[in-house]
Amino acid sequence: MSGLAEGWIDLSGRIALVTGGASGIGRASARALAAAGATVLVLDFNEAGAAETADLIRGDGGAAMARALDVIDETAWTALGDWIAETWDRIDVLVNSAGVARFDRVEEGMSKTYREAFAVNVDGSLFGMAMALRFMRPAGKGAIVNISSTASLKGNPAMASYGASKAAIAHFTRSAALECMRAGGDIRVNAVLPGFTDTAMAQAVYDQFDDKLGGRDKTLAVFAAGRPAQPEEIANMVLFLASDRAGFVSGSIISVDRAQGA
C-alpha cells in the first residue's frame, strides 16, 4: 500500500486491533496500520474474511493475526481481553470499524432494525473501548478511532436507525475522550465520519435505491460527491489519528466526504 505509511508515520512495535476487519474500511485500515509497522489483530464475525485480511497483510510483509469476534457479545470481548493479556499484555491502537446498515423509517415502526443497528454499531464500539482501556489505562497511552458516518449529521428518511446509531458513536467518542483527558495520561479517542464509501454496505444502498432514484448515477448524486470514497481514503485518516502525528487530536469528529455535508 502507498500513502501516509511511508516514512511519515511509524507504528513499529505497536499492537493494533481492528474490528470489522474482514472487508471494506476495516480491511483497508488494518492494512494501512500494518504497512506503518504495527502488528495487527484482525477481528470480525466473518472469521474467514478476517483470516483473508491477515493473509493479505502478511503477503505485503506485515505482521497480522485474525480472530473471530461477535462485537455484540460482551463476554466475547472479555475473553478476547484475557487472550490479549496472555499474548501481548498491551493494546496501543483500537479501530472500531464493525458496523451494519439497516433501512427503516420512523413512521413504519423500527424496533427490530433499531436494536440491530445499535447492537453492532454502538454496543460493539462501547464494549471495544472498555476492553481497550483495560490495557491503555495502566500504560497511560493509546489511540482509539471509532468509525461513525456523515449519516450522523442529518436526518435520513430511509435509514433512520443507522444515522442515529452513528450519531451515538460520535457522542460516546467525545465523552470517552474527556474521561481519558481528565484521568491523565495520553489516551486519545477520535471518530472518523466517512461519506458514501465503495464497500459492501454501499452496494446494499445501490441495491435499495437505484431503481427508486432512477439509476446508479442519480444514486451517487444523492449519496456521494460525484463518486464514492475508496476504503483506502478513509483508512488514511484512521492511520493518521492512530499515530503520534495526531498527538494533540482527541475528542474530534472528522468528516472524510469531500464537503458532501458542508
C-alpha beads as a LAMMPS data file, in Angstrom:
LAMMPS data file: protein, C-alpha beads

262 atoms
261 bonds

1 atom types
1 bond types

-500.0 500.0 xlo xhi
-500.0 500.0 ylo yhi
-500.0 500.0 zlo zhi

Masses

1 110.0

Atoms # bond

1 1 1 0.000 0.000 0.000
2 1 1 1.076 3.596 -0.501
3 1 1 0.294 6.863 1.210
4 1 1 0.909 8.066 4.737
5 1 1 2.553 4.813 5.815
6 1 1 5.845 5.524 4.078
7 1 1 8.211 7.420 6.339
8 1 1 5.856 9.976 7.832
9 1 1 4.126 7.558 10.210
10 1 1 5.861 4.781 12.112
11 1 1 3.842 2.371 14.266
12 1 1 6.625 -0.165 14.697
13 1 1 6.295 -2.212 17.865
14 1 1 2.640 -1.324 18.435
15 1 1 -0.325 -3.642 18.741
16 1 1 -3.425 -2.585 16.820
17 1 1 -6.895 -4.153 16.896
18 1 1 -9.365 -3.616 14.066
19 1 1 -12.972 -4.783 14.237
20 1 1 -14.902 -5.312 11.042
21 1 1 -11.560 -6.193 9.509
22 1 1 -12.851 -8.729 7.005
23 1 1 -13.738 -6.129 4.393
24 1 1 -14.270 -2.500 3.476
25 1 1 -12.931 0.264 5.707
26 1 1 -11.904 -2.262 8.370
27 1 1 -9.741 -4.229 5.952
28 1 1 -8.200 -1.082 4.479
29 1 1 -7.463 0.267 7.974
30 1 1 -5.862 -2.994 9.079
31 1 1 -3.608 -2.993 6.023
32 1 1 -2.660 0.672 6.486
33 1 1 -1.747 0.155 10.145
34 1 1 0.326 -2.908 9.278
35 1 1 2.081 -1.054 6.457
36 1 1 3.135 1.531 9.049
37 1 1 4.718 -1.210 11.171
38 1 1 2.001 -2.225 13.639
39 1 1 1.193 -5.814 14.480
40 1 1 -2.497 -6.033 13.651
41 1 1 -5.145 -8.283 15.154
42 1 1 -7.944 -8.504 12.603
43 1 1 -11.338 -9.119 14.216
44 1 1 -14.604 -9.936 12.526
45 1 1 -17.729 -12.062 12.868
46 1 1 -16.661 -13.401 9.457
47 1 1 -13.649 -15.436 10.546
48 1 1 -12.701 -16.473 7.010
49 1 1 -12.751 -12.868 5.857
50 1 1 -10.622 -11.781 8.818
51 1 1 -8.125 -14.527 8.020
52 1 1 -8.024 -13.359 4.399
53 1 1 -7.180 -9.830 5.526
54 1 1 -4.412 -11.157 7.760
55 1 1 -3.061 -13.178 4.819
56 1 1 -3.023 -10.038 2.654
57 1 1 -1.077 -8.183 5.332
58 1 1 1.462 -10.961 5.695
59 1 1 1.732 -11.132 1.906
60 1 1 2.686 -7.447 1.970
61 1 1 5.395 -8.204 4.528
62 1 1 3.423 -7.088 7.580
63 1 1 2.514 -8.805 10.838
64 1 1 -1.082 -9.863 11.484
65 1 1 -3.285 -12.395 13.205
66 1 1 -7.022 -12.992 12.855
67 1 1 -9.716 -13.992 15.323
68 1 1 -13.463 -14.355 15.133
69 1 1 -15.365 -11.839 17.232
70 1 1 -19.055 -11.077 17.570
71 1 1 -18.849 -7.459 18.714
72 1 1 -22.301 -7.507 20.328
73 1 1 -21.193 -10.271 22.749
74 1 1 -19.700 -8.628 25.832
75 1 1 -18.408 -11.951 27.162
76 1 1 -16.527 -12.466 23.894
77 1 1 -14.823 -9.106 24.422
78 1 1 -13.836 -10.156 27.938
79 1 1 -12.400 -13.415 26.614
80 1 1 -10.510 -11.508 23.930
81 1 1 -9.045 -9.244 26.590
82 1 1 -7.872 -12.252 28.561
83 1 1 -6.227 -13.695 25.446
84 1 1 -4.509 -10.392 24.687
85 1 1 -3.242 -10.199 28.268
86 1 1 -1.554 -13.570 27.794
87 1 1 -0.297 -12.837 24.271
88 1 1 0.926 -9.208 24.350
89 1 1 -0.408 -7.615 27.547
90 1 1 -0.925 -4.373 25.648
91 1 1 -3.139 -2.603 23.151
92 1 1 -1.801 0.544 21.527
93 1 1 -4.499 1.153 18.922
94 1 1 -8.143 0.163 18.608
95 1 1 -10.177 0.825 15.462
96 1 1 -13.896 0.157 15.899
97 1 1 -14.970 -0.388 12.311
98 1 1 -17.571 -3.153 12.628
99 1 1 -20.952 -1.865 11.521
100 1 1 -24.254 -2.670 9.872
101 1 1 -26.756 -0.617 7.903
102 1 1 -30.499 -1.030 8.248
103 1 1 -33.160 0.517 6.049
104 1 1 -36.096 1.818 8.062
105 1 1 -38.473 4.695 8.611
106 1 1 -39.734 6.104 11.908
107 1 1 -43.351 6.040 10.810
108 1 1 -43.230 2.356 9.922
109 1 1 -42.094 1.113 13.324
110 1 1 -38.469 0.222 13.710
111 1 1 -37.880 -1.580 16.993
112 1 1 -36.149 -4.535 15.300
113 1 1 -33.916 -2.556 12.960
114 1 1 -33.155 -0.008 15.683
115 1 1 -31.965 -2.714 18.062
116 1 1 -29.900 -4.436 15.369
117 1 1 -28.164 -1.208 14.327
118 1 1 -27.445 -0.081 17.870
119 1 1 -26.257 -3.524 18.979
120 1 1 -23.487 -3.700 16.385
121 1 1 -22.680 -0.049 15.793
122 1 1 -22.967 1.294 19.336
123 1 1 -22.721 -1.597 21.795
124 1 1 -19.877 -3.127 19.798
125 1 1 -17.912 0.120 19.924
126 1 1 -18.571 0.646 23.631
127 1 1 -17.511 -2.897 24.514
128 1 1 -14.369 -2.424 22.417
129 1 1 -13.429 0.858 24.074
130 1 1 -13.947 -0.570 27.550
131 1 1 -11.758 -3.580 26.774
132 1 1 -9.006 -1.499 25.164
133 1 1 -8.944 0.943 28.060
134 1 1 -8.292 -2.001 30.371
135 1 1 -4.809 -2.022 28.794
136 1 1 -4.380 1.627 27.857
137 1 1 -5.135 2.999 31.329
138 1 1 -2.188 1.297 33.079
139 1 1 0.096 2.144 30.157
140 1 1 -1.049 5.759 30.190
141 1 1 -1.244 5.953 26.407
142 1 1 -3.124 4.683 23.390
143 1 1 -5.326 5.701 20.484
144 1 1 -8.919 4.730 19.752
145 1 1 -10.550 5.503 16.421
146 1 1 -14.282 4.918 16.048
147 1 1 -15.921 4.764 12.641
148 1 1 -19.067 6.874 12.635
149 1 1 -20.633 8.298 9.440
150 1 1 -21.710 11.549 7.844
151 1 1 -25.172 9.977 8.094
152 1 1 -24.992 11.049 11.742
153 1 1 -25.045 14.730 10.776
154 1 1 -28.533 14.958 9.309
155 1 1 -31.798 13.086 9.142
156 1 1 -32.330 10.227 6.745
157 1 1 -35.880 9.195 5.820
158 1 1 -34.755 5.756 4.693
159 1 1 -32.006 4.797 7.202
160 1 1 -33.095 6.397 10.469
161 1 1 -31.623 3.789 12.809
162 1 1 -28.283 3.763 11.021
163 1 1 -27.849 7.530 11.251
164 1 1 -28.948 7.605 14.888
165 1 1 -26.520 4.845 15.835
166 1 1 -23.641 6.626 14.146
167 1 1 -24.566 9.854 15.964
168 1 1 -24.406 7.922 19.237
169 1 1 -20.898 6.728 18.378
170 1 1 -19.795 10.313 17.834
171 1 1 -21.230 11.366 21.198
172 1 1 -19.613 8.483 23.076
173 1 1 -16.320 9.330 21.355
174 1 1 -16.398 12.851 22.798
175 1 1 -17.356 11.553 26.231
176 1 1 -14.611 8.925 26.268
177 1 1 -12.035 11.490 25.133
178 1 1 -12.940 13.780 28.037
179 1 1 -12.845 10.890 30.508
180 1 1 -9.372 9.923 29.330
181 1 1 -8.075 13.508 29.376
182 1 1 -9.287 14.103 32.920
183 1 1 -7.801 10.818 34.089
184 1 1 -4.379 11.936 32.884
185 1 1 -2.002 10.173 30.574
186 1 1 -2.050 10.266 26.795
187 1 1 -5.043 8.263 25.600
188 1 1 -6.752 9.817 22.596
189 1 1 -10.224 8.981 21.288
190 1 1 -11.478 10.256 17.930
191 1 1 -14.106 9.419 15.351
192 1 1 -13.978 9.367 11.565
193 1 1 -17.162 10.136 9.637
194 1 1 -16.874 8.624 6.163
195 1 1 -19.117 9.847 3.418
196 1 1 -20.505 7.342 0.932
197 1 1 -17.723 4.761 0.520
198 1 1 -17.267 1.963 -2.002
199 1 1 -17.903 -1.046 0.253
200 1 1 -20.347 -3.927 0.524
201 1 1 -22.561 -1.602 2.565
202 1 1 -22.591 0.825 -0.353
203 1 1 -23.681 -1.987 -2.633
204 1 1 -26.653 -2.570 -0.343
205 1 1 -27.556 1.103 -0.770
206 1 1 -27.252 0.760 -4.524
207 1 1 -29.499 -2.279 -4.461
208 1 1 -32.051 -0.457 -2.340
209 1 1 -32.163 2.868 -4.152
210 1 1 -31.015 2.542 -7.778
211 1 1 -34.466 1.772 -9.132
212 1 1 -36.202 4.272 -6.842
213 1 1 -33.880 7.133 -7.742
214 1 1 -33.547 6.329 -11.425
215 1 1 -30.196 4.615 -11.810
216 1 1 -26.669 4.460 -10.429
217 1 1 -25.650 7.994 -11.438
218 1 1 -28.615 9.535 -9.634
219 1 1 -27.974 7.402 -6.563
220 1 1 -24.366 8.617 -6.468
221 1 1 -25.533 12.195 -6.877
222 1 1 -27.618 11.836 -3.716
223 1 1 -25.137 9.900 -1.598
224 1 1 -21.686 10.904 -2.827
225 1 1 -19.587 13.810 -4.065
226 1 1 -19.552 12.651 -7.676
227 1 1 -18.062 9.303 -6.709
228 1 1 -17.856 7.155 -3.610
229 1 1 -14.732 7.289 -1.471
230 1 1 -12.399 4.342 -1.654
231 1 1 -11.854 2.477 1.648
232 1 1 -8.156 3.351 1.497
233 1 1 -9.016 7.060 1.521
234 1 1 -10.835 6.597 4.820
235 1 1 -8.054 4.378 6.144
236 1 1 -5.505 7.155 5.631
237 1 1 -7.377 9.297 8.161
238 1 1 -7.659 6.348 10.551
239 1 1 -3.918 5.819 10.256
240 1 1 -3.177 9.479 10.987
241 1 1 -5.404 9.518 14.083
242 1 1 -3.812 6.300 15.340
243 1 1 -0.335 7.792 15.052
244 1 1 1.754 10.204 17.090
245 1 1 1.296 12.741 14.280
246 1 1 -2.172 13.318 15.769
247 1 1 -0.776 13.695 19.282
248 1 1 -2.891 16.780 20.097
249 1 1 -6.078 15.479 18.466
250 1 1 -8.656 13.953 20.799
251 1 1 -12.421 14.190 21.004
252 1 1 -12.513 15.197 17.347
253 1 1 -15.214 14.112 14.928
254 1 1 -13.684 14.318 11.474
255 1 1 -15.660 14.041 8.237
256 1 1 -13.996 12.465 5.213
257 1 1 -16.536 13.192 2.498
258 1 1 -15.281 15.862 0.071
259 1 1 -17.528 18.522 1.593
260 1 1 -20.673 16.492 0.979
261 1 1 -22.009 17.535 4.372
262 1 1 -20.977 21.191 4.050

Bonds

1 1 1 2
2 1 2 3
3 1 3 4
4 1 4 5
5 1 5 6
6 1 6 7
7 1 7 8
8 1 8 9
9 1 9 10
10 1 10 11
11 1 11 12
12 1 12 13
13 1 13 14
14 1 14 15
15 1 15 16
16 1 16 17
17 1 17 18
18 1 18 19
19 1 19 20
20 1 20 21
21 1 21 22
22 1 22 23
23 1 23 24
24 1 24 25
25 1 25 26
26 1 26 27
27 1 27 28
28 1 28 29
29 1 29 30
30 1 30 31
31 1 31 32
32 1 32 33
33 1 33 34
34 1 34 35
35 1 35 36
36 1 36 37
37 1 37 38
38 1 38 39
39 1 39 40
40 1 40 41
41 1 41 42
42 1 42 43
43 1 43 44
44 1 44 45
45 1 45 46
46 1 46 47
47 1 47 48
48 1 48 49
49 1 49 50
50 1 50 51
51 1 51 52
52 1 52 53
53 1 53 54
54 1 54 55
55 1 55 56
56 1 56 57
57 1 57 58
58 1 58 59
59 1 59 60
60 1 60 61
61 1 61 62
62 1 62 63
63 1 63 64
64 1 64 65
65 1 65 66
66 1 66 67
67 1 67 68
68 1 68 69
69 1 69 70
70 1 70 71
71 1 71 72
72 1 72 73
73 1 73 74
74 1 74 75
75 1 75 76
76 1 76 77
77 1 77 78
78 1 78 79
79 1 79 80
80 1 80 81
81 1 81 82
82 1 82 83
83 1 83 84
84 1 84 85
85 1 85 86
86 1 86 87
87 1 87 88
88 1 88 89
89 1 89 90
90 1 90 91
91 1 91 92
92 1 92 93
93 1 93 94
94 1 94 95
95 1 95 96
96 1 96 97
97 1 97 98
98 1 98 99
99 1 99 100
100 1 100 101
101 1 101 102
102 1 102 103
103 1 103 104
104 1 104 105
105 1 105 106
106 1 106 107
107 1 107 108
108 1 108 109
109 1 109 110
110 1 110 111
111 1 111 112
112 1 112 113
113 1 113 114
114 1 114 115
115 1 115 116
116 1 116 117
117 1 117 118
118 1 118 119
119 1 119 120
120 1 120 121
121 1 121 122
122 1 122 123
123 1 123 124
124 1 124 125
125 1 125 126
126 1 126 127
127 1 127 128
128 1 128 129
129 1 129 130
130 1 130 131
131 1 131 132
132 1 132 133
133 1 133 134
134 1 134 135
135 1 135 136
136 1 136 137
137 1 137 138
138 1 138 139
139 1 139 140
140 1 140 141
141 1 141 142
142 1 142 143
143 1 143 144
144 1 144 145
145 1 145 146
146 1 146 147
147 1 147 148
148 1 148 149
149 1 149 150
150 1 150 151
151 1 151 152
152 1 152 153
153 1 153 154
154 1 154 155
155 1 155 156
156 1 156 157
157 1 157 158
158 1 158 159
159 1 159 160
160 1 160 161
161 1 161 162
162 1 162 163
163 1 163 164
164 1 164 165
165 1 165 166
166 1 166 167
167 1 167 168
168 1 168 169
169 1 169 170
170 1 170 171
171 1 171 172
172 1 172 173
173 1 173 174
174 1 174 175
175 1 175 176
176 1 176 177
177 1 177 178
178 1 178 179
179 1 179 180
180 1 180 181
181 1 181 182
182 1 182 183
183 1 183 184
184 1 184 185
185 1 185 186
186 1 186 187
187 1 187 188
188 1 188 189
189 1 189 190
190 1 190 191
191 1 191 192
192 1 192 193
193 1 193 194
194 1 194 195
195 1 195 196
196 1 196 197
197 1 197 198
198 1 198 199
199 1 199 200
200 1 200 201
201 1 201 202
202 1 202 203
203 1 203 204
204 1 204 205
205 1 205 206
206 1 206 207
207 1 207 208
208 1 208 209
209 1 209 210
210 1 210 211
211 1 211 212
212 1 212 213
213 1 213 214
214 1 214 215
215 1 215 216
216 1 216 217
217 1 217 218
218 1 218 219
219 1 219 220
220 1 220 221
221 1 221 222
222 1 222 223
223 1 223 224
224 1 224 225
225 1 225 226
226 1 226 227
227 1 227 228
228 1 228 229
229 1 229 230
230 1 230 231
231 1 231 232
232 1 232 233
233 1 233 234
234 1 234 235
235 1 235 236
236 1 236 237
237 1 237 238
238 1 238 239
239 1 239 240
240 1 240 241
241 1 241 242
242 1 242 243
243 1 243 244
244 1 244 245
245 1 245 246
246 1 246 247
247 1 247 248
248 1 248 249
249 1 249 250
250 1 250 251
251 1 251 252
252 1 252 253
253 1 253 254
254 1 254 255
255 1 255 256
256 1 256 257
257 1 257 258
258 1 258 259
259 1 259 260
260 1 260 261
261 1 261 262
